[in-house]
Amino acid sequence: MAFARNQWYVAAYGSEVGHSLLARTVLGEPLVLYRTGAGKAVALADRCVHRRFPLSESRLDGDTIVCGYHGFTYDPSGACVFVPGQQRIPRTARVVSCPVVEQDSFIWVWIGDLDRADPAAIPRAPWLADPRYAVVRGMAPLNARYSLLVDNLLDLSHETYLHGGYIGTPEVANTPITTEVDEDRAIVYVSRHMDDAECPPFYARSTGIQGRITRWQDIEYHPPCLYLLHSRIAPQGVYPPAEGEDSEAFHAEIVYAITPSTEHTTYDFWAVARDFAIDDESVSEYLHHSNHTVVMQDVTALNILEQVLVTEPDRYQELSINIDTGGLAARRLLARMVGSGTVGAAR
């Protein structure tokens, strides 16, 4: 499987990275993450240059990593600063240090040519670090290829069948979508506006709305990594005003960072930010539990699908319909990214 390199990917939440060693594999590249004493996040290749021992299985000494096998010691730039038994440090004794940006509660790492890393190219999810929103979050590893999660999130009709009792209602599958693609900025937009819909438990219990609702789902997918679902929930018939704030509606910003780990594994970072009941811990607990359940339903289904696909013949022909237009557009943009950058195959 070819990956889109020369791109930014989420390797962790900022809260996961401290003054200890965290192992993550991104695009088949083993990484070790930690923070320096000054609080700066660092991402190094997770293999000692001497005998390939994982640095994540080693120890920190101040801001340096001491390899747990033979003691080679690396500073945050990846340079080896100590070799046991000799004063001369070989010129090639260094590991790759990936560019890191901490933004909107995520740790983004650049996988590719170091001189092409541009932090301004990282898409934003500002709600995750905005005090006007309450946020619940988590991460679920998948034993499934990255493309399956992209397809899953760009076709929300599966909510009706896979997530009934949580976020799925009949209207999600039955309401047509509109799809637009910004070719220049490489963004896929998929919208589904339900004017008269059942209120699923996920929103009924968190907002207190009784009865039917107007429910809007507006997706932005910024390949390769960031997915945003702008969810608007209001009593049935309540629409945004022509001017001013949309104060009669409830808004949830659903964020997924979709990071390929290996050819057949994926990191699913998820978060729900809301602009209502932000001080109500019981609502946070309910939304965390419910969204975690929904994510794990996806994980179970996609893990099953992965096992099916690995047995399929190479020339198996998919059948696609109208609800697949967003996913197909995403595939095309991702293929373009793979073709325009340095292609890295999973190891």
C-alpha positions as CSV (number, residue, x, y, z in Angstrom):
1,M,0.0,0.0,0.0
2,A,1.4,3.4,-1.0
3,F,1.1,6.3,1.5
4,A,1.0,10.0,0.9
5,R,4.3,11.3,2.2
6,N,5.5,14.9,2.6
7,Q,2.4,15.5,4.7
8,W,1.5,16.2,8.3
9,Y,-0.1,13.5,10.4
10,V,-1.3,13.4,14.0
11,A,0.9,11.1,16.1
12,A,-0.7,11.8,19.5
13,Y,-2.7,14.1,21.6
14,G,-0.6,16.6,23.4
15,S,-1.8,15.2,26.7
16,E,-0.3,11.8,25.8
17,V,3.2,13.2,25.5
18,G,5.2,13.9,28.6
19,H,8.6,13.4,30.0
20,S,8.5,9.7,29.2
21,L,8.9,7.7,26.0
22,L,5.9,7.0,23.8
23,A,6.1,4.7,20.8
24,R,4.0,5.3,17.7
25,T,4.3,4.1,14.1
26,V,3.2,6.5,11.4
27,L,3.3,5.5,7.7
28,G,5.3,2.4,8.7
29,E,7.9,4.6,10.4
30,P,8.6,3.8,14.1
31,L,8.7,7.0,16.1
32,V,9.5,7.8,19.8
33,L,7.9,10.9,21.3
34,Y,8.6,12.8,24.5
35,R,8.9,16.3,25.9
36,T,12.0,18.1,27.0
37,G,12.3,19.6,30.4
38,A,11.2,22.9,28.7
39,G,8.0,21.3,27.5
40,K,8.9,21.0,23.8
41,A,7.5,17.9,22.0
42,V,10.1,15.8,20.2
43,A,9.7,13.0,17.7
44,L,12.7,10.8,16.7
45,A,13.1,7.7,14.7
46,D,12.6,4.8,17.2
47,R,15.7,2.8,16.3
48,C,19.2,3.1,17.6
49,V,21.7,3.4,14.7
50,H,24.0,0.8,16.4
51,R,21.9,-2.4,16.5
52,R,18.4,-1.0,15.9
53,F,17.2,-1.4,19.5
54,P,13.9,0.6,20.0
55,L,14.6,3.9,21.7
56,S,11.1,3.8,23.1
57,E,12.2,0.8,25.2
58,S,15.1,2.8,26.6
59,R,15.3,5.6,29.1
60,L,15.4,9.4,29.4
61,D,18.4,11.1,31.0
62,G,17.4,14.8,31.2
63,D,16.5,15.7,27.6
64,T,18.5,12.8,26.0
65,I,17.6,9.2,25.3
66,V,20.0,6.5,26.5
67,C,19.6,3.4,24.4
68,G,18.7,0.5,26.7
69,Y,20.9,-2.0,24.8
70,H,24.4,-0.4,24.4
71,G,24.1,3.1,25.8
72,F,24.2,5.2,22.6
73,T,22.8,8.6,23.7
74,Y,20.8,11.0,21.5
75,D,19.8,14.6,22.0
76,P,16.4,16.1,20.9
77,S,17.9,16.9,17.5
78,G,18.6,13.2,16.9
79,A,22.4,13.6,17.1
80,C,24.3,11.0,19.0
81,V,26.2,12.7,21.9
82,F,27.8,9.7,23.6
83,V,29.2,6.4,22.4
84,P,30.3,3.9,25.1
85,G,34.0,2.9,25.1
86,Q,35.3,5.7,22.8
87,Q,35.5,9.5,22.6
88,R,35.0,9.8,18.8
89,I,31.4,9.8,17.7
90,P,30.9,8.4,14.2
91,R,29.6,11.1,11.7
92,T,26.6,8.9,10.8
93,A,25.6,8.4,14.4
94,R,22.2,10.2,14.4
95,V,18.6,9.4,14.1
96,V,16.0,11.3,12.1
97,S,14.2,14.1,14.0
98,C,10.8,14.7,12.6
99,P,9.4,18.2,12.5
100,V,6.7,18.6,15.2
101,V,3.9,21.1,15.6
102,E,1.6,21.1,18.6
103,Q,-1.7,22.6,17.6
104,D,-5.4,22.3,18.6
105,S,-4.5,19.7,21.2
106,F,-2.8,17.4,18.6
107,I,0.9,16.6,18.1
108,W,1.4,16.8,14.4
109,V,4.5,15.2,12.8
110,W,5.9,15.6,9.3
111,I,6.7,12.4,7.4
112,G,8.8,13.1,4.4
113,D,11.5,15.5,3.1
114,L,12.5,17.7,6.0
115,D,13.0,20.8,3.9
116,R,9.4,20.7,2.7
117,A,7.7,20.8,6.1
118,D,5.4,23.9,6.3
119,P,3.5,24.3,9.6
120,A,1.1,26.7,7.8
121,A,-0.3,23.8,5.8
122,I,-1.7,22.0,8.9
123,P,-5.5,22.2,8.9
124,R,-7.2,23.6,12.0
125,A,-9.6,22.2,14.5
126,P,-9.7,25.2,16.8
127,W,-12.7,24.1,18.9
128,L,-10.5,21.5,20.6
129,A,-8.5,24.2,22.4
130,D,-11.3,26.8,22.7
131,P,-12.6,27.5,26.3
132,R,-16.0,28.2,24.9
133,Y,-16.4,24.5,24.0
134,A,-16.4,21.4,26.2
135,V,-14.4,18.5,24.6
136,V,-14.3,14.8,25.1
137,R,-11.7,12.8,23.2
138,G,-10.1,9.4,22.8
139,M,-8.0,7.2,20.4
140,A,-8.8,3.8,19.1
141,P,-6.3,1.6,17.1
142,L,-7.8,-0.3,14.1
143,N,-6.5,-3.5,12.7
144,A,-7.7,-2.2,9.3
145,R,-6.3,-0.2,6.5
146,Y,-6.5,3.6,6.6
147,S,-8.7,3.9,3.5
148,L,-11.5,2.0,5.2
149,L,-11.9,4.6,7.9
150,V,-11.9,7.4,5.4
151,D,-14.7,5.7,3.4
152,N,-16.6,5.1,6.7
153,L,-16.5,8.7,7.8
154,L,-17.4,10.2,4.4
155,D,-20.5,8.0,4.1
156,L,-22.5,8.6,7.2
157,S,-25.5,6.6,6.0
158,H,-24.0,3.7,7.9
159,E,-25.1,5.4,11.1
160,T,-28.7,4.2,10.5
161,Y,-27.6,0.6,10.5
162,L,-24.5,0.3,12.5
163,H,-25.1,3.0,15.2
164,G,-28.9,2.7,15.9
165,G,-29.6,3.5,19.5
166,Y,-26.8,6.1,19.6
167,I,-26.5,8.4,16.6
168,G,-28.3,6.6,13.8
169,T,-31.9,7.3,12.7
170,P,-33.7,6.4,9.5
171,E,-33.4,9.9,8.1
172,V,-29.6,9.7,7.9
173,A,-29.7,6.9,5.3
174,N,-32.7,8.3,3.5
175,T,-31.7,11.9,3.0
176,P,-29.7,12.6,-0.1
177,I,-26.2,14.3,0.1
178,T,-24.5,17.0,-1.7
179,T,-20.8,16.7,-2.5
180,E,-18.4,19.4,-3.5
181,V,-14.6,19.3,-4.1
182,D,-12.2,22.2,-3.8
183,E,-9.5,21.0,-6.1
184,D,-7.1,23.8,-5.4
185,R,-7.2,23.4,-1.6
186,A,-7.8,19.7,-1.7
187,I,-10.9,19.6,0.5
188,V,-13.9,17.4,0.1
189,Y,-17.3,18.7,1.4
190,V,-20.3,16.4,2.0
191,S,-23.5,17.8,3.4
192,R,-26.7,16.1,4.5
193,H,-29.5,18.5,5.8
194,M,-32.4,16.7,7.5
195,D,-35.3,19.1,8.0
196,D,-37.6,16.8,10.0
197,A,-35.7,13.9,11.8
198,E,-35.9,11.7,14.8
199,C,-33.6,12.9,17.6
200,P,-31.2,10.2,18.3
201,P,-30.3,9.4,22.0
202,F,-26.8,10.9,21.5
203,Y,-28.4,14.4,21.1
204,A,-31.7,13.9,23.0
205,R,-29.9,13.2,26.2
206,S,-27.2,15.8,25.8
207,T,-29.3,18.7,24.6
208,G,-32.6,17.9,26.3
209,I,-34.6,18.3,23.1
210,Q,-37.9,16.5,23.1
211,G,-39.5,15.5,19.8
212,R,-38.3,15.8,16.2
213,I,-35.4,17.9,15.1
214,T,-33.7,19.7,12.2
215,R,-30.4,18.0,11.9
216,W,-27.5,19.1,9.7
217,Q,-24.3,17.2,9.0
218,D,-21.6,19.2,7.1
219,I,-18.4,17.4,6.5
220,E,-15.0,18.8,5.6
221,Y,-12.3,16.3,4.8
222,H,-8.7,17.6,4.6
223,P,-6.7,14.7,3.2
224,P,-4.7,12.9,4.3
225,C,-5.4,13.3,8.0
226,L,-8.1,15.6,9.3
227,Y,-11.9,15.1,9.2
228,L,-14.4,17.6,10.5
229,L,-18.1,17.1,11.0
230,H,-20.0,20.3,11.8
231,S,-23.2,19.0,13.4
232,R,-26.2,21.4,13.9
233,I,-29.1,20.2,16.1
234,A,-32.3,22.3,16.7
235,P,-36.0,21.7,17.3
236,Q,-37.7,20.8,14.1
237,G,-38.3,23.9,11.9
238,V,-35.7,26.1,13.7
239,Y,-33.1,27.3,11.1
240,P,-30.2,29.8,11.3
241,P,-31.2,33.4,11.3
242,A,-30.2,35.5,8.2
243,E,-28.0,37.6,10.5
244,G,-26.5,37.1,13.9
245,E,-25.6,34.1,16.0
246,D,-27.4,30.8,15.6
247,S,-28.3,30.8,19.3
248,E,-31.4,28.6,19.1
249,A,-29.4,25.6,17.9
250,F,-26.9,23.2,19.5
251,H,-23.6,22.7,17.7
252,A,-21.2,19.8,18.0
253,E,-17.8,19.8,16.2
254,I,-16.9,16.1,15.6
255,V,-13.2,15.8,14.8
256,Y,-11.3,12.7,13.6
257,A,-7.6,12.6,12.9
258,I,-7.0,9.5,10.7
259,T,-3.4,8.4,10.7
260,P,-2.1,5.4,8.9
261,S,0.2,3.3,11.1
262,T,1.1,0.4,8.9
263,E,-0.4,-1.1,5.7
264,H,-3.2,-2.8,7.8
265,T,-3.4,-0.7,11.0
266,T,-4.7,2.8,11.7
267,Y,-4.9,5.3,14.6
268,D,-8.4,6.7,15.0
269,F,-8.1,9.9,17.1
270,W,-11.6,11.2,17.8
271,A,-13.0,14.2,19.7
272,V,-16.4,15.8,20.3
273,A,-16.5,19.6,21.0
274,R,-19.8,21.2,22.0
275,D,-21.0,24.7,22.6
276,F,-23.8,23.7,25.1
277,A,-23.9,22.4,28.6
278,I,-20.1,23.1,28.7
279,D,-20.0,23.0,32.5
280,D,-22.1,19.9,32.9
281,E,-19.8,17.0,33.7
282,S,-22.7,14.5,33.4
283,V,-23.1,15.5,29.7
284,S,-19.4,15.1,29.1
285,E,-19.4,11.6,30.7
286,Y,-22.4,10.6,28.6
287,L,-21.0,11.9,25.3
288,H,-17.6,10.3,26.0
289,H,-19.2,7.0,26.7
290,S,-21.6,7.2,23.7
291,N,-19.0,8.3,21.2
292,H,-16.5,5.7,22.4
293,T,-19.2,3.1,21.9
294,V,-19.9,4.4,18.4
295,V,-16.2,4.4,17.5
296,M,-15.8,0.9,18.8
297,Q,-18.7,-0.2,16.7
298,D,-16.8,1.2,13.7
299,V,-13.6,-0.5,14.8
300,T,-15.3,-3.9,15.0
301,A,-17.0,-3.5,11.6
302,L,-13.8,-2.3,9.9
303,N,-11.6,-4.9,11.4
304,I,-14.0,-7.5,10.1
305,L,-14.0,-5.9,6.7
306,E,-10.2,-5.8,6.6
307,Q,-10.1,-9.6,7.1
308,V,-12.6,-10.0,4.2
309,L,-10.7,-7.8,1.9
310,V,-7.3,-9.5,2.4
311,T,-8.9,-12.6,0.9
312,E,-10.5,-10.9,-2.1
313,P,-9.0,-11.3,-5.6
314,D,-7.1,-8.3,-6.8
315,R,-9.6,-7.6,-9.6
316,Y,-12.7,-7.5,-7.3
317,Q,-15.0,-4.8,-8.7
318,E,-16.8,-2.5,-6.1
319,L,-20.3,-1.2,-6.6
320,S,-20.6,2.5,-5.8
321,I,-23.8,4.6,-5.6
322,N,-24.7,8.2,-4.9
323,I,-23.8,8.1,-1.2
324,D,-20.2,7.2,-2.2
325,T,-19.4,10.4,-4.0
326,G,-17.6,11.9,-1.1
327,G,-15.5,8.8,-0.5
328,L,-14.7,8.5,-4.1
329,A,-13.6,12.1,-4.3
330,A,-11.4,11.5,-1.2
331,R,-9.7,8.5,-2.9
332,R,-9.0,10.6,-5.9
333,L,-7.3,13.4,-3.9
334,L,-5.3,10.9,-1.9
335,A,-4.1,9.2,-5.0
336,R,-3.0,12.6,-6.4
337,M,-1.1,13.2,-3.1
338,V,0.6,9.8,-3.4
339,G,1.5,10.6,-7.0
340,S,2.9,14.0,-6.4
341,G,5.0,13.2,-3.4
342,T,7.6,10.7,-2.4
343,V,5.8,7.4,-2.1
344,G,6.5,5.3,0.9
345,A,5.4,1.7,1.1
346,A,4.5,0.2,4.5
347,R,7.1,-2.1,5.9
